[in-house]
Amino acid sequence: MYVMGKREFLNLFKGVKSFIVIMILLVTSYYSAKFANILMSGIDLSAKEAENIHTIGLLALLFLFGQLFIAGLSHDTINRETHERTIRFLVTRTSRTSILVGKFFGIWLFWISCITISFVLISIFARKIDLFIFSQTISLVTCQIAFTILLSVLIPKPGLTMFLGVVAGLTLPILGFWLVFTSNIWVKWAKFITPFYYLEREDFTFLVIFLLAGMMLFFANFVFNRREC
């Protein structure tokens, strides 16, 4: 599991796509924090919103495009192994559960590293790191990673997961926000299975997002362990 996670973690730092995503995160964090005071003077904000204004650019980026970024880099993390038949070699050295969990933690550590650096960059201007918002951001990314891995397990073709990853990355944020604020009683219940509902609340219910991620990983592992190589 450790070797698998390490390989996934290091591989994510290679390639043009990874470089572009990292630069987008850092540039967004830098400029949104740098010009936060200008933004704050132009609109009316509550005391809480004004206090966290420096993180707004990074948060908006991850809320709207986080799933798209993660899918773009890791949509084939599992089905690439099955498509190229390398899974047959891997399962002779470790269990399928270790493969899946190792890949998850490798991807997770990559994004933790990127987000941590982004928050450190923001702290230069904000002169603090808001651990509550940082934890909320980690919970969102964790859920997005779990969803990406689930797609990669359920769909055997890497090209198809790339397409569905793009579709999900564009539609899920819109759908999630709509479910949170809709008054339609027939679909309103669905907001409880989206991370956006828990992120909108200013309490520790965002921890439920980790539970949602765990459920997706559990189901992905269940399917993965019963699939032929």
C-alpha positions as CSV (number, residue, x, y, z in Angstrom):
1,M,0.0,0.0,0.0
2,Y,2.8,2.4,0.9
3,V,4.7,1.7,-2.4
4,M,1.5,2.1,-4.4
5,G,0.7,5.4,-2.6
6,K,4.2,6.7,-3.1
7,R,4.2,5.9,-6.8
8,E,0.8,7.6,-7.3
9,F,1.9,10.6,-5.3
10,L,5.1,11.1,-7.3
11,N,3.5,10.4,-10.6
12,L,1.0,13.2,-10.0
13,F,3.8,15.7,-9.9
14,K,4.9,14.7,-13.4
15,G,3.4,15.9,-16.6
16,V,2.1,19.1,-18.1
17,K,-1.5,18.7,-16.7
18,S,-0.3,18.5,-13.2
19,F,2.0,21.5,-13.6
20,I,-0.9,23.5,-15.1
21,V,-3.3,22.6,-12.2
22,I,-0.7,23.4,-9.6
23,M,0.0,26.8,-11.2
24,I,-3.7,27.6,-11.4
25,L,-4.1,26.9,-7.7
26,L,-1.1,28.9,-6.7
27,V,-1.8,31.9,-9.0
28,T,-5.4,32.0,-7.9
29,S,-4.4,31.8,-4.2
30,Y,-1.8,34.6,-4.6
31,Y,-3.9,37.1,-6.5
32,S,-7.1,36.5,-4.7
33,A,-5.3,37.0,-1.4
34,K,-3.3,40.0,-2.7
35,F,-6.4,41.9,-3.9
36,A,-8.7,40.7,-1.2
37,N,-8.8,44.2,0.4
38,I,-9.8,45.8,-2.8
39,L,-12.6,43.3,-3.2
40,M,-13.7,43.9,0.4
41,S,-14.0,47.6,-0.1
42,G,-16.2,47.2,-3.1
43,I,-18.9,45.0,-1.7
44,D,-20.8,44.7,1.6
45,L,-19.7,41.7,3.6
46,S,-20.5,40.4,7.1
47,A,-17.7,40.3,9.7
48,K,-17.2,36.6,9.1
49,E,-17.0,37.0,5.4
50,A,-14.6,39.9,5.6
51,E,-12.4,37.8,7.9
52,N,-12.2,35.0,5.4
53,I,-12.1,37.1,2.2
54,H,-8.5,36.1,1.4
55,T,-9.5,32.5,0.8
56,I,-12.4,33.2,-1.5
57,G,-10.6,32.8,-4.7
58,L,-9.1,29.4,-3.8
59,L,-12.4,28.2,-2.3
60,A,-14.4,29.2,-5.4
61,L,-11.9,27.5,-7.7
62,L,-12.1,24.2,-5.8
63,F,-15.9,24.4,-5.3
64,L,-16.5,25.0,-9.0
65,F,-13.6,23.1,-10.7
66,G,-12.1,20.9,-8.0
67,Q,-13.9,17.8,-9.3
68,L,-12.8,18.6,-12.9
69,F,-9.2,19.0,-11.9
70,I,-9.1,15.8,-9.9
71,A,-10.8,13.8,-12.6
72,G,-8.4,15.3,-15.2
73,L,-5.4,14.0,-13.3
74,S,-6.7,10.8,-11.8
75,H,-9.7,9.6,-13.8
76,D,-7.9,6.4,-14.9
77,T,-6.1,5.6,-11.6
78,I,-7.7,2.2,-11.4
79,N,-9.0,1.3,-14.8
80,R,-5.7,2.2,-16.4
81,E,-4.2,-0.8,-14.5
82,T,-7.0,-3.1,-15.6
83,H,-7.0,-1.8,-19.2
84,E,-3.2,-2.3,-19.6
85,R,-3.4,-5.6,-17.7
86,T,-0.8,-4.4,-15.1
87,I,-3.3,-5.2,-12.4
88,R,-2.5,-8.9,-12.9
89,F,1.1,-8.2,-11.8
90,L,0.0,-6.0,-9.0
91,V,-2.4,-8.5,-7.4
92,T,0.4,-11.0,-7.2
93,R,2.3,-8.7,-4.9
94,T,-0.4,-7.1,-2.8
95,S,-4.2,-7.2,-2.2
96,R,-6.7,-5.2,-4.3
97,T,-7.7,-3.3,-1.2
98,S,-4.1,-2.2,-0.7
99,I,-3.9,-1.1,-4.3
100,L,-7.1,1.0,-4.0
101,V,-6.3,2.5,-0.6
102,G,-2.7,3.2,-1.7
103,K,-3.8,5.0,-4.8
104,F,-6.4,7.0,-2.8
105,F,-3.8,8.1,-0.2
106,G,-1.3,9.0,-3.0
107,I,-3.8,11.2,-4.7
108,W,-5.0,12.6,-1.4
109,L,-1.5,13.5,-0.3
110,F,-0.8,15.3,-3.6
111,W,-3.9,17.5,-3.1
112,I,-3.1,18.0,0.6
113,S,0.3,19.3,-0.5
114,C,-1.1,21.6,-3.1
115,I,-3.8,23.0,-0.8
116,T,-1.4,23.4,2.1
117,I,1.0,25.4,0.0
118,S,-1.9,27.5,-1.3
119,F,-3.0,28.3,2.3
120,V,0.5,29.2,3.3
121,L,0.7,31.5,0.3
122,I,-2.6,33.1,1.4
123,S,-1.4,33.4,5.0
124,I,1.3,35.8,3.8
125,F,-1.5,38.4,3.1
126,A,-4.0,37.2,5.7
127,R,-1.4,36.8,8.4
128,K,-3.1,33.6,9.6
129,I,-4.3,30.2,8.5
130,D,-7.9,29.5,9.2
131,L,-7.9,25.8,10.2
132,F,-11.6,25.5,10.0
133,I,-11.8,26.6,6.3
134,F,-8.7,24.5,5.6
135,S,-10.4,21.4,7.1
136,Q,-13.5,22.1,5.1
137,T,-11.5,22.3,1.9
138,I,-9.7,19.1,2.7
139,S,-13.1,17.4,3.3
140,L,-14.4,18.6,-0.1
141,V,-11.3,17.4,-2.0
142,T,-11.4,14.0,-0.1
143,C,-14.9,13.5,-1.4
144,Q,-14.0,14.5,-4.9
145,I,-11.1,12.1,-4.9
146,A,-13.3,9.2,-3.6
147,F,-15.8,9.9,-6.3
148,T,-13.1,9.9,-9.0
149,I,-11.8,6.6,-7.8
150,L,-15.3,5.1,-7.7
151,L,-15.8,6.1,-11.3
152,S,-12.5,4.6,-12.3
153,V,-13.5,1.3,-10.7
154,L,-17.1,1.2,-12.1
155,I,-16.1,2.1,-15.7
156,P,-13.4,0.0,-17.3
157,K,-12.5,2.3,-20.2
158,P,-10.1,5.2,-19.3
159,G,-11.4,7.3,-22.2
160,L,-15.0,7.1,-20.9
161,T,-14.0,8.1,-17.3
162,M,-12.2,11.1,-18.7
163,F,-15.4,12.1,-20.5
164,L,-17.6,11.4,-17.5
165,G,-15.1,13.1,-15.2
166,V,-15.5,16.3,-17.3
167,V,-19.2,16.1,-17.3
168,A,-19.4,15.4,-13.5
169,G,-16.9,18.2,-12.9
170,L,-19.1,20.7,-14.7
171,T,-22.5,19.6,-13.6
172,L,-22.1,18.4,-9.9
173,P,-21.3,21.9,-8.5
174,I,-24.3,23.4,-10.3
175,L,-26.5,20.5,-9.2
176,G,-25.2,20.6,-5.6
177,F,-25.8,24.3,-5.2
178,W,-29.3,24.0,-6.7
179,L,-30.2,21.2,-4.3
180,V,-29.0,23.2,-1.3
181,F,-31.2,26.2,-2.1
182,T,-34.1,24.7,-4.0
183,S,-37.6,24.6,-2.3
184,N,-38.7,21.6,-4.4
185,I,-39.7,19.1,-1.8
186,W,-39.4,16.2,-4.2
187,V,-35.6,16.6,-4.7
188,K,-34.6,18.7,-1.6
189,W,-33.7,15.6,0.3
190,A,-30.9,14.9,-2.1
191,K,-28.9,17.8,-0.7
192,F,-27.9,15.6,2.3
193,I,-25.8,13.4,0.0
194,T,-23.9,16.3,-1.5
195,P,-20.9,17.9,0.2
196,F,-22.1,21.4,-0.7
197,Y,-24.9,21.3,1.9
198,Y,-22.4,20.6,4.7
199,L,-19.9,23.2,3.5
200,E,-22.6,25.9,3.4
201,R,-23.1,25.4,7.2
202,E,-20.7,27.1,9.5
203,D,-20.3,24.2,11.9
204,F,-18.5,20.9,12.1
205,T,-21.2,19.0,10.1
206,F,-18.6,19.1,7.2
207,L,-17.2,16.0,8.9
208,V,-20.1,14.1,7.3
209,I,-18.3,14.7,4.0
210,F,-15.5,12.4,5.2
211,L,-18.2,9.8,5.9
212,L,-19.6,10.2,2.3
213,A,-16.1,9.7,0.9
214,G,-15.6,6.6,3.1
215,M,-18.9,5.1,1.8
216,M,-17.8,5.7,-1.8
217,L,-14.4,4.1,-1.2
218,F,-16.0,1.2,0.6
219,F,-18.3,0.6,-2.4
220,A,-15.5,1.0,-4.9
221,N,-13.4,-1.5,-2.9
222,F,-16.4,-3.9,-2.9
223,V,-16.7,-3.8,-6.7
224,F,-13.0,-3.8,-7.3
225,N,-12.5,-7.0,-5.2
226,R,-15.1,-8.8,-7.2
227,R,-14.0,-7.8,-10.7
228,E,-12.0,-10.0,-12.9
229,C,-8.5,-8.8,-13.9
